[in-house]
Amino acid sequence: MAYMKDTARNEDDLTAFRLTEQRKGILKFLHRYSYLRTSHFYEVFGAFTEGTKRSVRRMLHDFWQHGYLEREPIIEYGSQVAPLRYV
């Protein structure tokens, strides 16, 4: 998946979400570590299938969309793709 520039947050586009135990875990993980890759969340939450990885990405996107976190590309020299990091 290629890096895509974040679109502006629009209140009309916000999706409601519940603060589940898994989402609380994401917030705790973010609080403990300042910069994390999406792959770190896959490992911590046991997301090994495409479906569970998609679920983790959706939760991270929801947090970003609501302004709970920021995301930026990581520059990795020699890599074709710029993965996102969450801060």
C-alpha positions in Angstrom: 0.0 0.0 0.0 1.5 3.4 -1.0 1.6 6.3 1.4 -1.3 8.6 1.0 -1.5 12.2 2.3 -3.9 12.6 5.2 -7.1 14.4 4.2 -8.4 17.2 6.3 -10.5 16.2 9.2 -14.1 17.1 8.7 -16.7 16.9 11.5 -19.3 15.7 9.0 -17.1 12.7 8.1 -16.6 11.6 11.7 -17.8 8.1 12.6 -18.9 7.4 16.1 -17.0 4.7 18.0 -17.1 3.1 21.4 -14.1 3.1 23.7 -13.7 -0.7 23.9 -11.0 -2.5 25.9 -9.0 -3.0 22.7 -9.2 0.8 21.9 -8.2 1.5 25.5 -5.2 -0.8 24.9 -4.2 1.2 21.9 -4.4 4.5 23.9 -2.2 2.9 26.7 0.3 1.7 24.1 0.4 5.1 22.5 0.8 6.8 25.9 3.8 4.5 26.8 5.6 4.8 23.5 5.9 8.1 21.6 6.4 6.8 18.0 4.8 3.6 16.8 4.4 2.0 13.4 1.2 0.3 12.3 3.1 -3.0 12.4 3.8 -2.6 16.1 0.1 -2.6 16.8 -0.3 -5.7 14.7 2.2 -7.5 16.9 0.8 -6.3 20.2 -2.8 -7.0 19.4 -2.2 -10.3 17.6 -3.4 -9.1 14.2 -2.0 -11.8 11.8 -4.8 -12.0 9.2 -5.7 -9.3 6.7 -9.1 -9.0 8.5 -7.6 -8.3 11.9 -5.0 -6.0 10.4 -7.8 -4.0 8.7 -9.6 -3.8 12.1 -6.5 -2.3 13.8 -5.9 0.2 10.9 -9.6 1.2 11.2 -9.3 1.9 14.9 -6.1 3.9 14.4 -7.8 5.8 11.6 -10.8 6.6 13.9 -8.4 7.9 16.6 -6.7 10.1 14.1 -9.9 11.3 12.6 -11.2 12.4 16.0 -7.9 14.1 16.8 -6.6 11.7 19.5 -3.4 11.1 17.6 -1.3 12.3 14.7 0.3 10.3 12.0 3.3 11.0 9.8 5.3 9.1 7.2 8.5 7.4 8.4 11.4 8.0 6.1 13.2 4.7 5.4 16.0 5.0 2.9 15.9 2.3 0.3 12.2 1.5 0.9 9.6 2.0 -1.8 6.8 2.6 0.8 6.6 5.2 3.6 4.8 3.5 6.4 2.8 5.6 8.9 3.9 6.2 12.4 1.5 7.3 15.1 2.4 9.9 17.7 
